[in-house]
Amino acid sequence: MKAATKVAIATLSSILLMGSSVSLVAKAQSYEKSQEAAVKKTAEAAKPISAEEKKFIEQEIQRVKKLTQESGDMYVLYHKYPKLNSGFDISYWGGIHEFTTYEDYLNKASTLKGSILKQPANLPEGYKFSKARIEGPTEGKFLDEVRAEGKESGKPIYAKKIDWKEAATIRLEYTNGKDTLAISKFTLDSEGSKKKGFFEDDFPAHIYPKYVFWHEGGFEYSISTTWDMSKEQKIDILKAAVEK
């Protein structure tokens, strides 16, 4: 029996005063395996990254970057060496669409599932469309799939195209040339979903823009203004903007 196993048995025996010798041996062996796995993981993390791997990573990132610029598609990248990615094993490219006309925004938004935002008919006088933004999801089961496939590939970096059908974030902005009115949709997590209905922000009185939030169906809808507007008027505009 290995020395580590003997030490583990002695340690467990001092803690577990009752139990069969078979049970103690099994636990000691399990302990030994977990220790070996930890040592292996530490050794792998300390292993120097080859020049070939670094070159492959850089080339793959540039390839994906170019693909997203040309197609507008979204890619998720799994990093075998998180330390080369600010400590994160996942990164994203693409999945963000920006628009300077309402018509272009609506053409894209109308292809998506779930609720979208539409131009409200009750905007304050003088306000016109300024810009819009649609973002794809950064959370979901697809991340587990990318991680699993990335690990199985053995590659220092692994990229997968994600075909998303429902936006995680949508934002419309309107302006009169001086002030701004913005309407947004955001996917809530389980913690955020606990709060329901309409409510205002709790920022200090002098902080602008001012928000009214609406939590419903797992989403947060909001309207913000850079000037004073009543909560009631904000709610009316927000309701008019949310298309289900």
GIZIRA-V117985 format. One line per field, one symbol per residue. ss: DSSP state (A for helix, B for strand, O for the rest). psi: psi as a letter, one per 40 degrees, with the letter a starting at -180 (. if undefined). burial: # if it has 9 or more other C-alpha atoms within 8 Angstrom, else .. A space follows every 50 residues. Layout:
# GIZIRA-V117985
ss: ???
psi: ???
burial: ???
This chain:
# GIZIRA-V117985
ss: OOAAAAAAAAAAAAAOOOOOAAAAAAAAAAAAAAAAAAAAAAAAAAOOOO AAAAAAAAAAAAAAAAAAAAAOOBBBBBBOOAAAAOOOOBBBBOOBBBBO OAAAAAAAAOOOOOOBBOOOOOOOOOOBBBBBBBBOOOOOAAAAAAAAAA AAAOOOBBBBBBOOOOOOBBBBBBBOOOOBBBBBBBBOOOOAAAOOBBBB OOOOOOOOOBBBBBBBOOBBBBBBBOOOOOAAAAAAAAAAABBO
psi: hidddddddddddddgeiiidddddddddddddddddddddddddehihi dddddddddddddddddddddeihihhhhdgddeffeiehiihaehhiie iddddddddeeiiaiihihiefiihehihdiihhhiieiidddddddddd dddeidhhhhhhgiehidhhhhiiieediihihihhhiidddedhiahii ifiidehiihihihhhfeihiihiieihiidddddddddddhh.
burial: ....##.##..##..........##.###.##.................. ..##.##..#...##.##...###########..#..#########.### ##.###..#..#...###.#......#.#########.....#..##.## #....####..#...###########..##########....#....#.# .........#######.#########.......#####.###..
